[in-house]
Amino acid sequence: MKWNEKLGDYLIDVSKYTITGVVLTAFFNDIANKTALYSVGVIVSMCALYVGIRISDKDEDKNKNKNKKEK
């Protein structure tokens, strides 16, 4: 399950980079339709973030370790 965590981390990073790229592109370039750029960027970023969080098992692993320590 180690690859799930790596893939999840990668997708979360992709989400951050997408938002950064969209903001920087809109800031430095004269784009006619900024609303479309922001919309597509946010949708791609949110999808990558959602999949990255769902794939990584970090929260489940923390809960398992916490339950073992309590017993």
All heavy atoms as TSV, in Angstrom:
chain	resi	resn	atom	element	x	y	z
A	1	MET	N	N	0.820	-1.201	0.000
A	1	MET	CA	C	0.000	0.000	0.000
A	1	MET	C	C	0.862	1.263	0.000
A	1	MET	O	O	0.346	2.343	0.041
A	1	MET	CB	C	-0.914	0.001	1.222
A	1	MET	CG	C	-1.905	-1.100	1.216
A	1	MET	SD	S	-3.360	-0.561	0.387
A	1	MET	CE	C	-4.554	-1.575	1.146
A	2	LYS	N	N	2.140	1.092	-0.058
A	2	LYS	CA	C	3.038	2.239	-0.059
A	2	LYS	C	C	2.860	3.090	-1.308
A	2	LYS	O	O	2.940	4.302	-1.258
A	2	LYS	CB	C	4.482	1.735	0.040
A	2	LYS	CG	C	5.461	2.774	0.402
A	2	LYS	CD	C	5.380	3.058	1.853
A	2	LYS	CE	C	6.654	3.737	2.292
A	2	LYS	NZ	N	6.533	4.339	3.573
A	3	TRP	N	N	2.568	2.455	-2.444
A	3	TRP	CA	C	2.408	3.211	-3.680
A	3	TRP	C	C	1.165	4.071	-3.639
A	3	TRP	O	O	1.102	5.111	-4.293
A	3	TRP	CB	C	2.412	2.291	-4.901
A	3	TRP	CG	C	1.221	1.384	-4.988
A	3	TRP	CD1	C	1.073	0.164	-4.421
A	3	TRP	CD2	C	0.008	1.655	-5.679
A	3	TRP	NE1	N	-0.169	-0.342	-4.714
A	3	TRP	CE2	C	-0.846	0.556	-5.489
A	3	TRP	CE3	C	-0.453	2.733	-6.437
A	3	TRP	CZ2	C	-2.119	0.499	-6.021
A	3	TRP	CZ3	C	-1.725	2.664	-6.974
A	3	TRP	CH2	C	-2.542	1.552	-6.763
A	4	ASN	N	N	0.146	3.668	-2.870
A	4	ASN	CA	C	-1.058	4.496	-2.734
A	4	ASN	C	C	-0.721	5.835	-2.089
A	4	ASN	O	O	-1.219	6.876	-2.511
A	4	ASN	CB	C	-2.115	3.787	-1.890
A	4	ASN	CG	C	-2.819	2.703	-2.653
A	4	ASN	OD1	O	-2.682	2.580	-3.857
A	4	ASN	ND2	N	-3.565	1.901	-1.936
A	5	GLU	N	N	0.101	5.788	-1.063
A	5	GLU	CA	C	0.496	7.022	-0.387
A	5	GLU	C	C	1.322	7.915	-1.314
A	5	GLU	O	O	1.127	9.121	-1.353
A	5	GLU	CB	C	1.289	6.695	0.873
A	5	GLU	CG	C	0.449	6.069	1.962
A	5	GLU	CD	C	1.269	5.723	3.186
A	5	GLU	OE1	O	2.385	6.259	3.342
A	5	GLU	OE2	O	0.793	4.920	3.988
A	6	LYS	N	N	2.238	7.302	-2.058
A	6	LYS	CA	C	3.072	8.070	-2.987
A	6	LYS	C	C	2.220	8.705	-4.085
A	6	LYS	O	O	2.400	9.875	-4.428
A	6	LYS	CB	C	4.139	7.175	-3.621
A	6	LYS	CG	C	5.140	6.640	-2.653
A	6	LYS	CD	C	6.090	7.728	-2.232
A	6	LYS	CE	C	7.183	7.121	-1.368
A	6	LYS	NZ	N	8.076	8.117	-0.845
A	7	LEU	N	N	1.303	7.937	-4.652
A	7	LEU	CA	C	0.431	8.461	-5.702
A	7	LEU	C	C	-0.484	9.546	-5.147
A	7	LEU	O	O	-0.719	10.569	-5.794
A	7	LEU	CB	C	-0.390	7.342	-6.332
A	7	LEU	CG	C	-1.301	7.737	-7.484
A	7	LEU	CD1	C	-0.493	8.335	-8.629
A	7	LEU	CD2	C	-2.097	6.534	-7.959
A	8	GLY	N	N	-0.983	9.344	-3.950
A	8	GLY	CA	C	-1.819	10.358	-3.312
A	8	GLY	C	C	-1.059	11.650	-3.078
A	8	GLY	O	O	-1.569	12.740	-3.356
A	9	ASP	N	N	0.169	11.541	-2.591
A	9	ASP	CA	C	1.002	12.731	-2.389
A	9	ASP	C	C	1.287	13.432	-3.709
A	9	ASP	O	O	1.272	14.659	-3.797
A	9	ASP	CB	C	2.327	12.363	-1.713
A	9	ASP	CG	C	2.140	11.968	-0.259
A	9	ASP	OD1	O	1.085	12.309	0.321
A	9	ASP	OD2	O	3.054	11.325	0.292
A	10	TYR	N	N	1.544	12.641	-4.748
A	10	TYR	CA	C	1.815	13.209	-6.067
A	10	TYR	C	C	0.603	13.989	-6.579
A	10	TYR	O	O	0.746	15.102	-7.075
A	10	TYR	CB	C	2.174	12.088	-7.048
A	10	TYR	CG	C	2.317	12.558	-8.461
A	10	TYR	CD1	C	3.451	13.234	-8.883
A	10	TYR	CD2	C	1.307	12.336	-9.394
A	10	TYR	CE1	C	3.589	13.673	-10.179
A	10	TYR	CE2	C	1.431	12.775	-10.694
A	10	TYR	CZ	C	2.566	13.433	-11.080
A	10	TYR	OH	O	2.684	13.871	-12.370
A	11	LEU	N	N	-0.582	13.430	-6.448
A	11	LEU	CA	C	-1.778	14.113	-6.932
A	11	LEU	C	C	-2.087	15.370	-6.125
A	11	LEU	O	O	-2.572	16.365	-6.667
A	11	LEU	CB	C	-2.972	13.158	-6.921
A	11	LEU	CG	C	-2.917	12.073	-7.999
A	11	LEU	CD1	C	-4.024	11.054	-7.787
A	11	LEU	CD2	C	-3.002	12.671	-9.386
A	12	ILE	N	N	-1.797	15.353	-4.854
A	12	ILE	CA	C	-1.976	16.555	-4.037
A	12	ILE	C	C	-1.004	17.638	-4.497
A	12	ILE	O	O	-1.366	18.812	-4.595
A	12	ILE	CB	C	-1.810	16.216	-2.544
A	12	ILE	CG1	C	-2.991	15.355	-2.079
A	12	ILE	CG2	C	-1.715	17.490	-1.696
A	12	ILE	CD1	C	-2.820	14.749	-0.705
A	13	ASP	N	N	0.230	17.241	-4.824
A	13	ASP	CA	C	1.199	18.201	-5.358
A	13	ASP	C	C	0.752	18.743	-6.710
A	13	ASP	O	O	0.900	19.937	-6.987
A	13	ASP	CB	C	2.584	17.571	-5.482
A	13	ASP	CG	C	3.251	17.372	-4.131
A	13	ASP	OD1	O	2.821	18.026	-3.158
A	13	ASP	OD2	O	4.196	16.564	-4.055
A	14	VAL	N	N	0.203	17.874	-7.561
A	14	VAL	CA	C	-0.310	18.317	-8.858
A	14	VAL	C	C	-1.409	19.356	-8.658
A	14	VAL	O	O	-1.480	20.356	-9.372
A	14	VAL	CB	C	-0.826	17.122	-9.686
A	14	VAL	CG1	C	-1.655	17.572	-10.878
A	14	VAL	CG2	C	0.329	16.260	-10.155
A	15	SER	N	N	-2.239	19.138	-7.666
A	15	SER	CA	C	-3.307	20.094	-7.364
A	15	SER	C	C	-2.734	21.460	-6.995
A	15	SER	O	O	-3.186	22.492	-7.500
A	15	SER	CB	C	-4.157	19.555	-6.219
A	15	SER	OG	O	-5.086	20.505	-5.794
A	16	LYS	N	N	-1.725	21.471	-6.151
A	16	LYS	CA	C	-1.097	22.737	-5.749
A	16	LYS	C	C	-0.430	23.433	-6.930
A	16	LYS	O	O	-0.555	24.642	-7.093
A	16	LYS	CB	C	-0.076	22.495	-4.631
A	16	LYS	CG	C	-0.696	22.066	-3.321
A	16	LYS	CD	C	0.328	21.985	-2.232
A	16	LYS	CE	C	1.183	20.755	-2.397
A	16	LYS	NZ	N	2.053	20.497	-1.248
A	17	TYR	N	N	0.264	22.652	-7.759
A	17	TYR	CA	C	0.956	23.244	-8.903
A	17	TYR	C	C	-0.016	23.766	-9.944
A	17	TYR	O	O	0.261	24.757	-10.620
A	17	TYR	CB	C	1.924	22.241	-9.526
A	17	TYR	CG	C	3.034	21.818	-8.594
A	17	TYR	CD1	C	3.511	20.521	-8.588
A	17	TYR	CD2	C	3.597	22.717	-7.691
A	17	TYR	CE1	C	4.521	20.125	-7.733
A	17	TYR	CE2	C	4.606	22.337	-6.833
A	17	TYR	CZ	C	5.071	21.035	-6.854
A	17	TYR	OH	O	6.062	20.659	-6.011
A	18	THR	N	N	-1.149	23.114	-10.097
A	18	THR	CA	C	-2.159	23.575	-11.048
A	18	THR	C	C	-2.701	24.930	-10.621
A	18	THR	O	O	-2.813	25.850	-11.439
A	18	THR	CB	C	-3.304	22.558	-11.163
A	18	THR	OG1	O	-2.775	21.296	-11.567
A	18	THR	CG2	C	-4.331	23.001	-12.167
A	19	ILE	N	N	-3.028	25.066	-9.358
A	19	ILE	CA	C	-3.524	26.350	-8.863
A	19	ILE	C	C	-2.460	27.430	-9.032
A	19	ILE	O	O	-2.755	28.537	-9.498
A	19	ILE	CB	C	-3.949	26.245	-7.378
A	19	ILE	CG1	C	-5.229	25.444	-7.254
A	19	ILE	CG2	C	-4.115	27.599	-6.737
A	19	ILE	CD1	C	-6.447	26.128	-7.828
A	20	THR	N	N	-1.225	27.109	-8.699
A	20	THR	CA	C	-0.144	28.082	-8.848
A	20	THR	C	C	0.031	28.482	-10.312
A	20	THR	O	O	0.171	29.663	-10.628
A	20	THR	CB	C	1.175	27.501	-8.309
A	20	THR	OG1	O	0.983	27.133	-6.945
A	20	THR	CG2	C	2.302	28.501	-8.416
A	21	GLY	N	N	0.002	27.502	-11.203
A	21	GLY	CA	C	0.147	27.780	-12.620
A	21	GLY	C	C	-0.974	28.630	-13.176
A	21	GLY	O	O	-0.739	29.543	-13.977
A	22	VAL	N	N	-2.181	28.361	-12.749
A	22	VAL	CA	C	-3.327	29.142	-13.227
A	22	VAL	C	C	-3.224	30.587	-12.748
A	22	VAL	O	O	-3.424	31.529	-13.514
A	22	VAL	CB	C	-4.654	28.502	-12.757
A	22	VAL	CG1	C	-5.828	29.443	-12.956
A	22	VAL	CG2	C	-4.898	27.202	-13.492
A	23	VAL	N	N	-2.898	30.780	-11.493
A	23	VAL	CA	C	-2.802	32.134	-10.951
A	23	VAL	C	C	-1.663	32.910	-11.629
A	23	VAL	O	O	-1.846	34.057	-12.035
A	23	VAL	CB	C	-2.606	32.095	-9.420
A	23	VAL	CG1	C	-2.250	33.461	-8.878
A	23	VAL	CG2	C	-3.868	31.568	-8.745
A	24	LEU	N	N	-0.503	32.273	-11.776
A	24	LEU	CA	C	0.624	32.951	-12.406
A	24	LEU	C	C	0.368	33.236	-13.883
A	24	LEU	O	O	0.733	34.301	-14.384
A	24	LEU	CB	C	1.903	32.130	-12.245
A	24	LEU	CG	C	2.469	32.064	-10.830
A	24	LEU	CD1	C	3.686	31.165	-10.792
A	24	LEU	CD2	C	2.811	33.445	-10.325
A	25	THR	N	N	-0.260	32.301	-14.577
A	25	THR	CA	C	-0.574	32.515	-15.984
A	25	THR	C	C	-1.534	33.679	-16.151
A	25	THR	O	O	-1.350	34.534	-17.018
A	25	THR	CB	C	-1.185	31.242	-16.598
A	25	THR	OG1	O	-0.247	30.177	-16.476
A	25	THR	CG2	C	-1.534	31.442	-18.052
A	26	ALA	N	N	-2.555	33.726	-15.339
A	26	ALA	CA	C	-3.534	34.812	-15.437
A	26	ALA	C	C	-2.919	36.145	-15.028
A	26	ALA	O	O	-3.289	37.191	-15.557
A	26	ALA	CB	C	-4.738	34.502	-14.566
A	27	PHE	N	N	-1.983	36.111	-14.117
A	27	PHE	CA	C	-1.371	37.347	-13.635
A	27	PHE	C	C	-0.402	37.949	-14.658
A	27	PHE	O	O	-0.394	39.154	-14.880
A	27	PHE	CB	C	-0.634	37.076	-12.314
A	27	PHE	CG	C	-0.047	38.294	-11.685
A	27	PHE	CD1	C	-0.863	39.251	-11.094
A	27	PHE	CD2	C	1.322	38.486	-11.676
A	27	PHE	CE1	C	-0.307	40.379	-10.510
A	27	PHE	CE2	C	1.875	39.605	-11.091
A	27	PHE	CZ	C	1.060	40.560	-10.510
A	28	PHE	N	N	0.416	37.092	-15.276
A	28	PHE	CA	C	1.460	37.587	-16.163
A	28	PHE	C	C	1.039	37.704	-17.623
A	28	PHE	O	O	1.700	38.377	-18.401
A	28	PHE	CB	C	2.707	36.710	-16.070
A	28	PHE	CG	C	3.450	36.896	-14.787
A	28	PHE	CD1	C	3.567	35.875	-13.869
A	28	PHE	CD2	C	4.036	38.122	-14.478
A	28	PHE	CE1	C	4.258	36.048	-12.680
A	28	PHE	CE2	C	4.726	38.305	-13.296
A	28	PHE	CZ	C	4.833	37.264	-12.401
A	29	ASN	N	N	-0.002	37.026	-18.038
A	29	ASN	CA	C	-0.427	37.062	-19.436
A	29	ASN	C	C	-1.746	37.792	-19.584
A	29	ASN	O	O	-2.589	37.768	-18.684
A	29	ASN	CB	C	-0.572	35.646	-19.986
A	29	ASN	CG	C	0.751	34.932	-20.085
A	29	ASN	OD1	O	1.789	35.557	-20.244
A	29	ASN	ND2	N	0.715	33.618	-19.980
A	30	ASP	N	N	-1.911	38.403	-20.735
A	30	ASP	CA	C	-3.167	39.078	-21.039
A	30	ASP	C	C	-4.107	38.064	-21.695
A	30	ASP	O	O	-4.030	37.816	-22.895
A	30	ASP	CB	C	-2.920	40.263	-21.972
A	30	ASP	CG	C	-4.173	41.076	-22.188
A	30	ASP	OD1	O	-5.042	41.066	-21.297
A	30	ASP	OD2	O	-4.272	41.720	-23.253
A	31	ILE	N	N	-4.945	37.467	-20.889
A	31	ILE	CA	C	-5.857	36.432	-21.373
A	31	ILE	C	C	-7.251	37.028	-21.457
A	31	ILE	O	O	-7.735	37.664	-20.505
A	31	ILE	CB	C	-5.840	35.211	-20.434
A	31	ILE	CG1	C	-4.437	34.611	-20.436
A	31	ILE	CG2	C	-6.865	34.189	-20.850
A	31	ILE	CD1	C	-4.249	33.509	-19.442
A	32	ALA	N	N	-7.904	36.800	-22.595
A	32	ALA	CA	C	-9.220	37.394	-22.836
A	32	ALA	C	C	-10.287	36.789	-21.917
A	32	ALA	O	O	-11.123	37.499	-21.376
A	32	ALA	CB	C	-9.613	37.216	-24.294
A	33	ASN	N	N	-10.250	35.495	-21.750
A	33	ASN	CA	C	-11.302	34.827	-20.985
A	33	ASN	C	C	-10.711	34.224	-19.709
A	33	ASN	O	O	-10.466	33.018	-19.621
A	33	ASN	CB	C	-11.962	33.751	-21.844
A	33	ASN	CG	C	-13.283	33.294	-21.275
A	33	ASN	OD1	O	-13.677	33.709	-20.190
A	33	ASN	ND2	N	-13.969	32.443	-22.007
A	34	LYS	N	N	-10.490	35.058	-18.718
A	34	LYS	CA	C	-9.891	34.591	-17.466
A	34	LYS	C	C	-10.847	33.703	-16.674
A	34	LYS	O	O	-10.411	32.827	-15.937
A	34	LYS	CB	C	-9.459	35.773	-16.609
A	34	LYS	CG	C	-8.251	36.487	-17.154
A	34	LYS	CD	C	-7.769	37.555	-16.213
A	34	LYS	CE	C	-6.556	38.245	-16.817
A	34	LYS	NZ	N	-5.975	39.235	-15.933
A	35	THR	N	N	-12.143	33.919	-16.848
A	35	THR	CA	C	-13.119	33.098	-16.126
A	35	THR	C	C	-12.998	31.636	-16.518
A	35	THR	O	O	-13.028	30.756	-15.657
A	35	THR	CB	C	-14.548	33.601	-16.412
A	35	THR	OG1	O	-14.620	34.986	-16.097
A	35	THR	CG2	C	-15.562	32.853	-15.582
A	36	ALA	N	N	-12.832	31.364	-17.792
A	36	ALA	CA	C	-12.677	29.978	-18.255
A	36	ALA	C	C	-11.380	29.385	-17.721
A	36	ALA	O	O	-11.351	28.222	-17.307
A	36	ALA	CB	C	-12.703	29.918	-19.772
A	37	LEU	N	N	-10.321	30.165	-17.737
A	37	LEU	CA	C	-9.038	29.698	-17.217
A	37	LEU	C	C	-9.145	29.339	-15.740
A	37	LEU	O	O	-8.702	28.268	-15.312
A	37	LEU	CB	C	-7.955	30.756	-17.415
A	37	LEU	CG	C	-6.577	30.420	-16.850
A	37	LEU	CD1	C	-5.937	29.294	-17.642
A	37	LEU	CD2	C	-5.699	31.649	-16.853
A	38	TYR	N	N	-9.743	30.219	-14.961
A	38	TYR	CA	C	-9.920	29.941	-13.533
A	38	TYR	C	C	-10.827	28.734	-13.302
A	38	TYR	O	O	-10.553	27.903	-12.442
A	38	TYR	CB	C	-10.495	31.152	-12.809
A	38	TYR	CG	C	-9.526	32.288	-12.631
A	38	TYR	CD1	C	-9.906	33.594	-12.870
A	38	TYR	CD2	C	-8.223	32.062	-12.214
A	38	TYR	CE1	C	-9.020	34.652	-12.705
A	38	TYR	CE2	C	-7.332	33.105	-12.045
A	38	TYR	CZ	C	-7.740	34.396	-12.292
A	38	TYR	OH	O	-6.861	35.420	-12.116
A	39	SER	N	N	-11.892	28.626	-14.073
A	39	SER	CA	C	-12.830	27.513	-13.907
A	39	SER	C	C	-12.167	26.173	-14.179
A	39	SER	O	O	-12.279	25.235	-13.377
A	39	SER	CB	C	-14.030	27.680	-14.836
A	39	SER	OG	O	-14.712	28.858	-14.539
A	40	VAL	N	N	-11.483	26.072	-15.305
A	40	VAL	CA	C	-10.815	24.817	-15.648
A	40	VAL	C	C	-9.709	24.512	-14.643
A	40	VAL	O	O	-9.558	23.364	-14.197
A	40	VAL	CB	C	-10.258	24.874	-17.087
A	40	VAL	CG1	C	-9.383	23.678	-17.387
A	40	VAL	CG2	C	-11.398	24.959	-18.088
A	41	GLY	N	N	-8.946	25.516	-14.257
A	41	GLY	CA	C	-7.879	25.305	-13.282
A	41	GLY	C	C	-8.386	24.820	-11.941
A	41	GLY	O	O	-7.825	23.909	-11.345
A	42	VAL	N	N	-9.468	25.415	-11.476
A	42	VAL	CA	C	-10.040	25.004	-10.188
A	42	VAL	C	C	-10.615	23.595	-10.282
A	42	VAL	O	O	-10.435	22.779	-9.370
A	42	VAL	CB	C	-11.107	26.016	-9.718
A	42	VAL	CG1	C	-11.938	25.464	-8.585
A	42	VAL	CG2	C	-10.443	27.317	-9.309
A	43	ILE	N	N	-11.280	23.275	-11.376
A	43	ILE	CA	C	-11.871	21.937	-11.529
A	43	ILE	C	C	-10.780	20.872	-11.570
A	43	ILE	O	O	-10.870	19.852	-10.866
A	43	ILE	CB	C	-12.753	21.878	-12.789
A	43	ILE	CG1	C	-14.015	22.700	-12.561
A	43	ILE	CG2	C	-13.113	20.444	-13.145
A	43	ILE	CD1	C	-14.855	22.922	-13.804
A	44	VAL	N	N	-9.729	21.099	-12.351
A	44	VAL	CA	C	-8.629	20.135	-12.431
A	44	VAL	C	C	-7.945	19.997	-11.073
A	44	VAL	O	O	-7.651	18.887	-10.611
A	44	VAL	CB	C	-7.614	20.553	-13.517
A	44	VAL	CG1	C	-6.341	19.738	-13.426
A	44	VAL	CG2	C	-8.236	20.431	-14.891
A	45	SER	N	N	-7.729	21.111	-10.412
A	45	SER	CA	C	-7.072	21.089	-9.119
A	45	SER	C	C	-7.905	20.356	-8.067
A	45	SER	O	O	-7.378	19.545	-7.301
A	45	SER	CB	C	-6.786	22.512	-8.662
A	45	SER	OG	O	-6.153	22.508	-7.422
A	46	MET	N	N	-9.188	20.625	-8.041
A	46	MET	CA	C	-10.057	19.972	-7.055
A	46	MET	C	C	-10.170	18.468	-7.327
A	46	MET	O	O	-10.193	17.678	-6.380
A	46	MET	CB	C	-11.439	20.616	-7.052
A	46	MET	CG	C	-11.419	22.063	-6.592
A	46	MET	SD	S	-10.676	22.268	-4.975
A	46	MET	CE	C	-12.089	21.999	-3.960
A	47	CYS	N	N	-10.221	18.089	-8.593
A	47	CYS	CA	C	-10.278	16.658	-8.924
A	47	CYS	C	C	-9.004	15.943	-8.486
A	47	CYS	O	O	-9.062	14.866	-7.895
A	47	CYS	CB	C	-10.508	16.469	-10.416
A	47	CYS	SG	S	-12.166	16.911	-10.959
A	48	ALA	N	N	-7.847	16.552	-8.781
A	48	ALA	CA	C	-6.578	15.948	-8.376
A	48	ALA	C	C	-6.469	15.872	-6.855
A	48	ALA	O	O	-6.013	14.865	-6.306
A	48	ALA	CB	C	-5.409	16.733	-8.953
A	49	LEU	N	N	-6.911	16.907	-6.174
A	49	LEU	CA	C	-6.870	16.911	-4.710
A	49	LEU	C	C	-7.778	15.833	-4.134
A	49	LEU	O	O	-7.384	15.092	-3.230
A	49	LEU	CB	C	-7.269	18.281	-4.181
A	49	LEU	CG	C	-7.283	18.457	-2.666
A	49	LEU	CD1	C	-5.893	18.264	-2.095
A	49	LEU	CD2	C	-7.832	19.821	-2.305
A	50	TYR	N	N	-8.987	15.715	-4.655
A	50	TYR	CA	C	-9.940	14.725	-4.162
A	50	TYR	C	C	-9.397	13.302	-4.361
A	50	TYR	O	O	-9.418	12.499	-3.429
A	50	TYR	CB	C	-11.280	14.890	-4.878
A	50	TYR	CG	C	-12.299	13.857	-4.479
A	50	TYR	CD1	C	-12.947	13.946	-3.256
A	50	TYR	CD2	C	-12.592	12.788	-5.306
A	50	TYR	CE1	C	-13.871	13.002	-2.873
A	50	TYR	CE2	C	-13.509	11.835	-4.934
A	50	TYR	CZ	C	-14.152	11.936	-3.721
A	50	TYR	OH	O	-15.057	10.983	-3.352
A	51	VAL	N	N	-8.910	13.021	-5.563
A	51	VAL	CA	C	-8.383	11.684	-5.832
A	51	VAL	C	C	-7.150	11.418	-4.977
A	51	VAL	O	O	-6.983	10.316	-4.438
A	51	VAL	CB	C	-8.075	11.516	-7.334
A	51	VAL	CG1	C	-7.361	10.210	-7.604
A	51	VAL	CG2	C	-9.361	11.590	-8.151
A	52	GLY	N	N	-6.292	12.422	-4.829
A	52	GLY	CA	C	-5.092	12.254	-4.010
A	52	GLY	C	C	-5.415	11.948	-2.555
A	52	GLY	O	O	-4.789	11.096	-1.936
A	53	ILE	N	N	-6.414	12.616	-2.027
A	53	ILE	CA	C	-6.811	12.366	-0.634
A	53	ILE	C	C	-7.468	11.003	-0.496
A	53	ILE	O	O	-7.224	10.283	0.470
A	53	ILE	CB	C	-7.734	13.492	-0.131
A	53	ILE	CG1	C	-6.926	14.779	0.033
A	53	ILE	CG2	C	-8.409	13.111	1.179
A	53	ILE	CD1	C	-7.760	16.000	0.352
A	54	ARG	N	N	-8.290	10.644	-1.451
A	54	ARG	CA	C	-8.978	9.347	-1.395
A	54	ARG	C	C	-7.998	8.186	-1.532
A	54	ARG	O	O	-8.184	7.142	-0.912
A	54	ARG	CB	C	-10.044	9.252	-2.486
A	54	ARG	CG	C	-11.180	10.232	-2.346
A	54	ARG	CD	C	-12.051	9.958	-1.176
A	54	ARG	NE	N	-12.746	8.709	-1.397
A	54	ARG	CZ	C	-13.487	8.104	-0.510
A	54	ARG	NH1	N	-13.651	8.634	0.675
A	54	ARG	NH2	N	-14.076	6.971	-0.775
A	55	ILE	N	N	-6.970	8.359	-2.364
A	55	ILE	CA	C	-6.019	7.269	-2.580
A	55	ILE	C	C	-5.105	7.078	-1.382
A	55	ILE	O	O	-4.828	5.948	-0.982
A	55	ILE	CB	C	-5.190	7.528	-3.856
A	55	ILE	CG1	C	-6.061	7.311	-5.077
A	55	ILE	CG2	C	-3.986	6.614	-3.921
A	55	ILE	CD1	C	-5.370	7.627	-6.375
A	56	SER	N	N	-4.634	8.161	-0.826
A	56	SER	CA	C	-3.698	8.013	0.293
A	56	SER	C	C	-4.455	7.534	1.521
A	56	SER	O	O	-5.566	7.940	1.787
A	56	SER	CB	C	-2.972	9.324	0.577
A	56	SER	OG	O	-3.845	10.253	1.153
A	57	ASP	N	N	-3.836	6.667	2.249
A	57	ASP	CA	C	-4.462	6.058	3.429
A	57	ASP	C	C	-3.900	6.642	4.716
A	57	ASP	O	O	-3.835	5.968	5.728
A	57	ASP	CB	C	-4.241	4.551	3.423
A	57	ASP	CG	C	-4.941	3.869	2.277
A	57	ASP	OD1	O	-6.025	4.316	1.883
A	57	ASP	OD2	O	-4.399	2.869	1.795
A	58	LYS	N	N	-3.477	7.881	4.679
A	58	LYS	CA	C	-2.816	8.456	5.845
A	58	LYS	C	C	-3.736	8.515	7.055
A	58	LYS	O	O	-3.350	8.144	8.147
A	58	LYS	CB	C	-2.309	9.853	5.520
A	58	LYS	CG	C	-1.179	9.865	4.552
A	58	LYS	CD	C	-0.728	11.258	4.285
A	58	LYS	CE	C	0.389	11.246	3.278
A	58	LYS	NZ	N	0.813	12.578	2.915
A	59	ASP	N	N	-4.953	8.979	6.871
A	59	ASP	CA	C	-5.868	9.099	8.006
A	59	ASP	C	C	-6.238	7.734	8.561
A	59	ASP	O	O	-6.329	7.552	9.766
A	59	ASP	CB	C	-7.128	9.856	7.599
A	59	ASP	CG	C	-6.858	11.316	7.320
A	59	ASP	OD1	O	-5.870	11.843	7.838
A	59	ASP	OD2	O	-7.648	11.925	6.593
A	60	GLU	N	N	-6.434	6.749	7.698
A	60	GLU	CA	C	-6.776	5.416	8.168
A	60	GLU	C	C	-5.609	4.786	8.920
A	60	GLU	O	O	-5.810	4.117	9.927
A	60	GLU	CB	C	-7.187	4.545	6.987
A	60	GLU	CG	C	-8.486	4.978	6.353
A	60	GLU	CD	C	-8.857	4.155	5.147
A	60	GLU	OE1	O	-8.182	3.151	4.873
A	60	GLU	OE2	O	-9.831	4.524	4.488
A	61	ASP	N	N	-4.387	5.017	8.425
A	61	ASP	CA	C	-3.219	4.477	9.107
A	61	ASP	C	C	-3.046	5.109	10.485
A	61	ASP	O	O	-2.696	4.433	11.449
A	61	ASP	CB	C	-1.959	4.699	8.279
A	61	ASP	CG	C	-1.929	3.813	7.042
A	61	ASP	OD1	O	-2.690	2.837	6.989
A	61	ASP	OD2	O	-1.139	4.124	6.141
A	62	LYS	N	N	-3.291	6.409	10.611
A	62	LYS	CA	C	-3.185	7.083	11.900
A	62	LYS	C	C	-4.205	6.528	12.884
A	62	LYS	O	O	-3.908	6.309	14.054
A	62	LYS	CB	C	-3.378	8.587	11.736
A	62	LYS	CG	C	-2.221	9.282	11.078
A	62	LYS	CD	C	-2.483	10.759	10.943
A	62	LYS	CE	C	-1.371	11.451	10.192
A	62	LYS	NZ	N	-1.655	12.877	9.978
A	63	ASN	N	N	-5.436	6.288	12.409
A	63	ASN	CA	C	-6.473	5.750	13.278
A	63	ASN	C	C	-6.141	4.332	13.716
A	63	ASN	O	O	-6.381	3.950	14.851
A	63	ASN	CB	C	-7.831	5.787	12.577
A	63	ASN	CG	C	-8.361	7.196	12.428
A	63	ASN	OD1	O	-7.978	8.086	13.179
A	63	ASN	ND2	N	-9.220	7.405	11.463
A	64	LYS	N	N	-5.570	3.525	12.818
A	64	LYS	CA	C	-5.196	2.161	13.177
A	64	LYS	C	C	-4.109	2.172	14.248
A	64	LYS	O	O	-4.173	1.416	15.212
A	64	LYS	CB	C	-4.701	1.408	11.943
A	64	LYS	CG	C	-5.806	1.035	10.975
A	64	LYS	CD	C	-5.231	0.333	9.767
A	64	LYS	CE	C	-6.288	0.092	8.717
A	64	LYS	NZ	N	-5.720	-0.518	7.495
A	65	ASN	N	N	-3.103	3.026	14.062
A	65	ASN	CA	C	-2.021	3.107	15.044
A	65	ASN	C	C	-2.524	3.627	16.381
A	65	ASN	O	O	-2.087	3.186	17.435
A	65	ASN	CB	C	-0.893	4.001	14.523
A	65	ASN	CG	C	-0.163	3.376	13.359
A	65	ASN	OD1	O	-0.165	2.151	13.202
A	65	ASN	ND2	N	0.446	4.203	12.536
A	66	LYS	N	N	-3.441	4.577	16.353
A	66	LYS	CA	C	-4.001	5.146	17.579
A	66	LYS	C	C	-4.789	4.074	18.329
A	66	LYS	O	O	-4.680	3.961	19.557
A	66	LYS	CB	C	-4.906	6.330	17.234
A	66	LYS	CG	C	-5.411	7.077	18.423
A	66	LYS	CD	C	-6.234	8.272	17.978
A	66	LYS	CE	C	-6.779	9.029	19.154
A	66	LYS	NZ	N	-7.608	10.163	18.740
A	67	ASN	N	N	-5.572	3.278	17.623
A	67	ASN	CA	C	-6.367	2.231	18.259
A	67	ASN	C	C	-5.467	1.152	18.862
A	67	ASN	O	O	-5.767	0.594	19.916
A	67	ASN	CB	C	-7.328	1.601	17.253
A	67	ASN	CG	C	-8.457	2.557	16.888
A	67	ASN	OD1	O	-8.763	3.478	17.633
A	67	ASN	ND2	N	-9.053	2.330	15.733
A	68	LYS	N	N	-4.341	0.846	18.202
A	68	LYS	CA	C	-3.413	-0.164	18.735
A	68	LYS	C	C	-2.781	0.323	20.031
A	68	LYS	O	O	-2.582	-0.441	20.956
A	68	LYS	CB	C	-2.328	-0.476	17.711
A	68	LYS	CG	C	-2.818	-1.295	16.555
A	68	LYS	CD	C	-1.694	-1.577	15.584
A	68	LYS	CE	C	-2.184	-2.340	14.378
A	68	LYS	NZ	N	-1.107	-2.562	13.402
A	69	LYS	N	N	-2.445	1.615	20.098
A	69	LYS	CA	C	-1.814	2.158	21.283
A	69	LYS	C	C	-2.770	2.195	22.470
A	69	LYS	O	O	-2.377	2.029	23.610
A	69	LYS	CB	C	-1.295	3.575	21.020
A	69	LYS	CG	C	-0.088	3.586	20.114
A	69	LYS	CD	C	0.389	4.993	19.855
A	69	LYS	CE	C	1.548	5.017	18.907
A	69	LYS	NZ	N	1.987	6.384	18.603
A	70	GLU	N	N	-4.061	2.429	22.196
A	70	GLU	CA	C	-5.050	2.496	23.263
A	70	GLU	C	C	-5.336	1.132	23.875
A	70	GLU	O	O	-5.665	1.022	25.038
A	70	GLU	CB	C	-6.350	3.107	22.745
A	70	GLU	CG	C	-6.238	4.576	22.414
A	70	GLU	CD	C	-7.518	5.137	21.805
A	70	GLU	OE1	O	-8.490	4.376	21.634
A	70	GLU	OE2	O	-7.524	6.319	21.521
A	71	LYS	N	N	-5.168	0.076	23.109
A	71	LYS	CA	C	-5.439	-1.281	23.607
A	71	LYS	C	C	-4.283	-1.728	24.396
A	71	LYS	O	O	-3.929	-2.033	25.303
A	71	LYS	CB	C	-5.668	-2.254	22.443
A	71	LYS	CG	C	-6.960	-1.977	21.752
A	71	LYS	CD	C	-7.141	-2.962	20.631
A	71	LYS	CE	C	-8.441	-2.711	19.875
A	71	LYS	NZ	N	-8.660	-3.626	18.808
